[in-house]
Amino acid sequence: MPTHPLHDPLTFWTLLGIFMAIALAIGRALVVWRKKKRYTREYFAVWGFGALLGLIGLFLAQLWLKLPLSAILIALVSPIARLFGLESLDTYQPPPLGNFATFITTLVLAGLALLYFRIHRDWRGAGGAISREQHQREEQQRESPGIVADMVTRARALGHPDLLEPYGSESDERLPLLEGAKDSRVWHEKARHLWLLRQRNYIFGEAFDEARRCWFGLEKNTGALVVLACHQGEDEARAARPGILDYLERVRRSPRDASGAPLQDQACFPFCRPLVGAADGGGWKIEFILAIQEGDTDRAETEDGVEYRTISESRLLDGLVDFSDYFQDIRYRVERETLPDSELTLRNTYTPSRYKLSKDDKLTSNNSKIFILAWLTEISLHKPALPGECGHDKTTATWFLIYRLLFGENEPVADNLEIFLHDWLAENSLRQVALLGEYGQGKTTAAWLLSYGLIQQYDQDKTRNRSGPPLFLPSMALDSGNPRRNDGAGVERLPRIPILLELRGKSPRSLTPEDLLATWAHRYGIDTRALLQLLIAGRVLLILEGFDEMDLTGDTETRISHFRTLWKLSYPKAKVLITGRPNFFLDDAERKSALGIQQPSAERPYCQAIHLVPFGTDQMKKSLRAADAGVRDGIVALAKKDERFREIVSRPSLLYIVSTLWQRKKLGQYRERISSALVMDLFIQHSYHRQGAKQEEHHYMALNTAERAYFMAGIAAYMGTRGLPNQISKQQLDEAIRGLIRAIPDGVSRSVTTMQNEVTLPLRSQTRYDWKTREAEIIEHIKTDARACGLLVSDLSKDGHFKFAHKSFMEFLEAKVFSQLFSTDEHERIAGKSIANTWKTEIDDLQNSPEAVAFLAELLEQRLHEQGYTEGSAIAKELLAVLVWRKLPGKLSWKGIFQRFLVMPALWLADLLTNIFDTRYREYVSISLLLIAIIVSGTGAFAVVVTDTFQFVLAAALVVPLALAFVVLSAVAIAVVSTLVSVFRETFLNVDAITLAGTLVLAGALVGGFAGIGIGEVVRLVTEQGFEWTMPLLLATLITGVGSLCGVWVGFCTDFLAKQKISIWQRLRLWYQVCKNLRLGSHYVMGNVVRLLEHRDSKRRG
């Protein structure tokens, strides 16, 4: 038994039991977290809560015993210490519990509690398994259950172990969400619902007559009794008619007493009551409707004086919705709406995109079989399109294709996306499709043209002699005469009706599936219930366009919850095409989970990812078919010679822009300096000048060309700063324009030349406008100009909202604001500063848009070339300072300086370790660093807590390994937490909050501890001991600070080697990518750091 002052056996064994329970609970919680793909969240909730409860018990014990936690721990280890000859622990006299010790333990306890709650909350987002019970709760509720609910489930699982079985058996890191929806209604309920949607002048009772399989009701206009008989087939319905007639005859002959049989039947009463006692029916009219689920008929006939209407489900669905207004919108968009600054339309320029299947698809799936057949067909008709094999014959190219499919080399590319989509729509499967592509690759255009082709085919077929439910026809691109298909029973079918629902600015997770459909249907006056019936019946192709532009997509759980709602529209017969940018997702696991990518199955829905690939020269020629022959030949010729130019024009949206500028701006002269940013800049400037040229004939314009450019850039910066998608409400637009009116420098107005014949007076000058008496009118005039004469267009997907004509316009303009800060032109630099200062924009605002970062890098490269930078390494260094360290002209970024001070030593350490151990062992090196930190931390902490004088603390602090070890414990927390929690990016405290937490917590503990001691305590120390205590105190504080920095450096290094999750590494990766795209050289910083970035990039792609 210990001789420590805690000599009471009951107290000792109680505390030892608590300590052992804490160790067990923490160990078990770590195991559960480490194997979270196997264990569900309920296990972590229980073990984590147990550990937290034990820690709270220790905290309360130190308050009760009035001893610091260190003294309690020494008491518990003293029996073991005696075995090693450490008798001094028995005579250790602990200091009393002080404010500083209480503050530290409170801080640690609060931090662990916060960590526990965050891990529990983000369990699914971090790749953890979910239980069947949790899945059921999520299906029934809109918010995830809490810790208490999880612990209750764990307790219930003691008697029912199946509750905690992981839901699904997929091998993916996260569970795919595509579980689909089911229409659980039986036929008679569906038949009544469909009839009432078609005919609003009918009333039916709530009770169904099971014996006669019919509903009784009333026709409101004529008062006729209505019998809606519901059967599977027509023969069955005919056979049931005599029974219904006999029943009605018995009703007629029954007593008028409503309680008498058979009127007590709830299905009959009260609709049949007027028949009672009527002679020969009393002239009462009866309407028979025979609703059958099978076949394709709509026929009226009279038999024995009774009229019967036989109608099938397919005919009930016909004409359920009037799509004429919607069809007109699609036709206008494709046939008549001209492209920006052109007389051409989408129909004049559209060319089917090339595509490749996702690498997740297996050869054994039907998807790949279709793909292989399409490829073999293409090879048999054309020359092979495989790189480097254009000289081979068809047979050799075929063998090359098969070899690559089998061994996974260079995933093959197919040339016509339309063929794939048409065949997919024609098949009878549960497969859905996700169309993925980077900016400008034609996702939206493909969706519009697919919709256009389907409605054209639908209208053509509707004029023919049609019969049957819908089935998509073969590709119109094949020009095969569109032979009609049937369902095996000779029933011909119509194409599906495309419903193009734009997700821009919508928040699906806060909507029901019906509400989401209503956002589209309301505009055309369409009944959402009827639309849903068409979707369930397989009459509709639902196109969910632009998932990357949804609102409120801050973290993984939020994004996942959006898709959970979207996939509730995936009924067994429905076809859903969802489009967006793949970089919307944090990683490959999140992409698979959100899109529902999993193994093909005949029993459950699944999704296949289709990736758009850049245009080849053949597609470029086809897309430029309406352009001048000289322009077309010049663009294609330069694309063949210049790889960088080819990367630009291989994007359909940029190809169009290049074609409009080729002659006007002599774009070919730029050659080696051409970039996406240059093309975008020239096009936008040309649009401004073209609009300004109308000023002479249209005097209604409120802004000149330079002012309009200022407002467009300012609005883009406003949207970027506030995290808006490419959608802005009229209220937000009003706020942005008013702020820009107040901020616009006079030099912007004067920057236009007199040759442009535009007004050059300052916008806010009294000479130009009478601001004193007509301010409100002038502001409205400016707002109208900004909306109507700039790059904004009305967003038809949401009333009262606007958007840039293309999302890349917004991303480019947002980047250009930052590039203007580097301009040598004074007016341009002042304009950029004005916008940046008005909206408090920072480089971090671009972090969620890699495209905007790429535009900024290209613009800065142009600026740096103009300033005399010629070496790629020098340009890369400047880009590093801007994109990673946030260095902007005229602005001192203390945040960037602080982060650079913290990050560079970590990069140096990572470079050194990689040079010794190579990138293959980076994860082992990271783990080793953590183990070393834990061992040394424990040694240093032990050395501190066993001292009874401050002089020994100072001596230990001077021994760097021991003093450093005490604070390196923060590095362990940094490395672990940074791999678990998604980094917030909106404020300074959260930009790198998890990584910097090690330093800030320790520094806060020191400051808070000294504050807790109080000024009076410091005065007492100085009075009693003299000023000789101040030097040890200062030295200890200094060494602690240095140790904190070293701990943070180790934490940064371990995360860089292991996961690269924190935001500073994300910015570094973006910088690395843009340097590689700009071909600035092979090494931009320390060579091994680049190797680690390359290794991480290749691993993410693979």
TARABEL-V484329 format. One line per field, one symbol per residue. burial: # if it has 24 or more other C-alpha atoms within 12 Angstrom, else .. Layout:
burial = ???
This chain:
burial = .#.###....##..##.##.##..##.##..##..########################.##...##############.........##.###..#.###########.###.#####################........##.#..##.##........######.#.##########.....############...####..##..########....###########..##.##..##.##.#####.......##.############....#..###############.........###########.##.#..##.###.###...###..####.#############.#..###.###.###.##....###.......#..##.###..#.....#################.##############################..#....############......##......##################..##########..#.###########################################################################...########################...##.###.##.....##################....##....####################........##############################..##.######.##########.....#######.............##.##################..#######################...#############.########################.......##.##############......##..##.##########.##....#..##.###.##..##.############..#..##.###.###########################....#############.##..##..#...................#..##.##########################################...###.######.##......
